Amino acid sequence: MRGDIISGKVKGYYKKDMKPIKKASEMNLEELGAYIDQSVLKPEFTQEEIRKYIQEGIDYKCKTVCINPASIDIANEMTKGTATKVCAVCDFPFGTSATESKAIQAEECCKKGIFELDIVANYGWIKSGMWKEVEEDIRAVNEVCKKYNVALKVIFETDALTIDEVKKATEAAIAAGADFVKTSTGFFTGGKNEGATVEVIKAMMDTAKGRCKVKGSGGIRTREYFLELIDMGIDRMGVGYKSTPVVLGLDKAGKTADKEIY
């Protein structure tokens, strides 16, 4: 059961090398939706907007809706009885809280019955080569998550890092027991904002070698790139609420742009 929870996969479509047997272009809406954490994270959203975009994530059959901690109760209420689950972010988007504070924040989220937790690694520590501290920081949160059977995703903010730092950070997250490594928050303003590039995703996958899952986020805005990442073997993608219908091939009226997608 635990393996199914952290995989985010649709049963029957995966080889042992973690690449899909079925081509992404042949998958139906439900199969494609299982790859998506729909982002509902803008701090300026009204309660009405939060509910609107959570409902869209449910309608699009997304694996989860990814929300801020203040929206957990709303998300739990709306997703109850649906196939869509709740993913909360923690210490987002900077990851610079003290480790003790991160663990407390994680506990407050987990005890509300969420499915997954996305936490931001201290990427200043990553850039400083403080690998012991990076690993301990992640492990403290992971210990909380495991107590509640919540899968942990660790965001590195890869636009701020070199490829070598991404690889070393992936190793640190694996050593700390994380279930996923993830590329970016989508809120980085200190430089380039490319997010889930092929180079970064490949570096994570090649380093992880199946020891943890890989989530791409940031820059996934076209159907072509969404399908390409699935065929590469990615496990999950964070997609903005505006881009979800685009990557799924849906028009604004809720119909499929491609024949026989659903």
N, C-alpha and C positions, 0 to 999 in steps of 0.2 A: 504493500500500500504506500509506504513512504517513497519508494522509487517512482511511483506514478505521480505523487504529489510534486516532487521537485523537478521532474523531467519536463513538464509542460507539453508533453507529446501526445499525439493521437495514436492510440494503439494500432499496431499492424502496418505502420508506414515507415519503419526504420530498420536499417541494417545494423550490424554490430559496430560499424565504423561511424555510426551516428548520422550518416547522411540519409536523406529520405529515399526510399525505394520508389515512391511515386513522385514524378516531377511536380514542382510547385504549380506550373501552369495547368495541371490536370486536377488539382485539388478543388474541392467545393468550398463554399463560404464558411462552413463550420470548421473544416480542417485548417483553412487559412486564418480564421479568427483565433484559433487556439495558439497562434504564434504571437498574438498582440496583447500587450499591456497598454490600454488606452490612457494616455496622460490627461489628467484633469487637475493640473497643479498650479495654474496661474494664481498668484496671491490676491489679485484684484477681482476674482470671480465673485459674483453675488451667489446667494443660496439658490436662486432660480437657475443661474447658469450651471452651477455644480450639478444640480439635479438633471438638467437637460443633457449634459455631456456624459453623465453616468448612465442615463437611460439609453443614449446612443450606443455606448459601449456594450450594454446588454443586448440591444437590438442587433448589433453587428456580430454578436456571439464571440466577443473578445474573451481571452482567457481571464484577464483581470481588468479592473479599472484601477489606475494608479492615482492615489489621492493623498492630500496632506492629512496629518493626524487629526486636525479639527473636523475633517469630513468623514471620519470612520463611521460614526453612528448613522449618517445619511446613507453612506455606501452599503453598510450592513443591511439596513432597512430595505433598500431598493434591490439589492442583489439576492435577497433571500428567496429561495425556491427557483433560482435561475442557474444556468450553467456558468455564469460569470462570477468570478470571485474578487476579493478585495486585497489589493496590495497597497500598503502605506509606505511613504518615505519617512526617513528618520535622519535628523541632523542634516537637513537638506536646505540649501544646495552646497554648503561650504565644507561640511565635515570637520569643523575645527573645534567642536565642543570637547571638553575633557572626557576621557574615556568613561569615567564614572557617570557623567551626565548622559553620555550616549546610551549606556546600559539602562539607566533609569527611563530615558525616553523610549527605548525599545520595549521595556517591560510594560509601560503604559499603553503602547500600541498593541502588543501581543495579547495582553489579557482581555482585549476587546474582541478577540476571535477573528483576527485577520488571517489571511491565507499565506501571504508573503510579506517580507519587509525589505525595502531597498534602502541601504544606508550608504552614506558617502564616506569613503576613506579619507584620511587626512593627507591630501596630496602634497602639501608642503613638506610633511614628513617623508613621503615617497621621494620627492625631489632632493631631500637632504640625505637620503640613504639610510634613514633610521628604520631599518627593516624589522628589528626586534620590536620597536614601539608600534609600528604599523600592524604587525601580526598580533600583538597583544591587544591592541585597540579593537581589531576585528573579532578576535576570539571572545572578548568580554561580551560583545553583542551576540555572537553566535551561541554562547552558553545560555543566554536568555531565550533566544529563539528556539533552541532545541527543547527547552523546558515546556514550551507551548506547541511543539511540533509545527513551527512556522519556518518556512524556507527563507534563507537569507541570501540576498543579492548584494554585492559590494560594487559600488560605483567608484571608478578611478579618476574621472575627469581627464580622459586621455588626451584631449587637445592641449593640456598643460604639460604633457609628459613626452619623453622620447620613447621609441619602440622598446629599447632595452629596459627602461623603467616600467613600461607596461608588462613586459614579460616577468620581471622580478616581482612586481606587485601581484601578478596572477599567482605566482608561487607562494607569496606570503598569505594570500587569501585562502588558497588551498590548504596550506599548513594550519591555518586558523579554523578550518572546517566549513568554509562558506559553500553554499550550494551553487551559486552563480557568480561570475564576474561580469561586470557591465561597463560600457564605455563612458557614458557621460550623463550629465544632469539636464542639458539643454539650456542651462542658465549661465554658462561660462562667458565672461566678458573680457578676460585678460589677454586675448589673442585670437588665433584662428578658431573657428567654430564649425568644424567639419563632422564631429561626432563619429558615427559608426562607419568608418572607411573600411574598404576591403583589407587594406594593410593591417589595420589595428585588429579587426576581427580575426584575421588569419594568425596574427601573433598570439592572440589569446587562445585560439583553438589549438594551435600547434604546441603551445606551452601546457595547456590543460590536459591534453591527450585523454579526454574523457573523465578526468578526475573531478571536474565540476562542469557545470553548464555555462553557456555563454549567451549573454543578452546584449544586443546592439541597441543603442538609442542615440538620437541626434542625427539629423540629415536623411532620415528614411521618409521620403516624401513622394516617391514615384512607385508605381506598380512594378515597373521593370526591375528597380533595385531591390524592392521587397522580395520579389520572386527569386532574384539572383542570390540573395543572402540565405533564403530557405534552401536552395539547391547546394549552397556551400556547406550546409549542415548546422546553421545557427539554431539555437534552441528557443529563443524568445526575442521579441523586438518591442521597444518602447516607441509608440507612434502617437503623435499629437492628435488631438480631437479633430482638427481640420483635415488631417491627412489620412485618417483611417478609411473613410469611404473611397478615397483615391487609390490607396494601395490594394483595397479589396476589389476594385473594379466596379464600384457602385456609383451611380449618378445621384444627384441630389434628391431625386424622387424615390430613391431606395431600390432602384432596379439595377440589374447587373449590366455592366458595359460589355462584358464578354459573354458569349452564349454558353449555356450549360455550366456556369460556375457553381451553381447551387442546385 
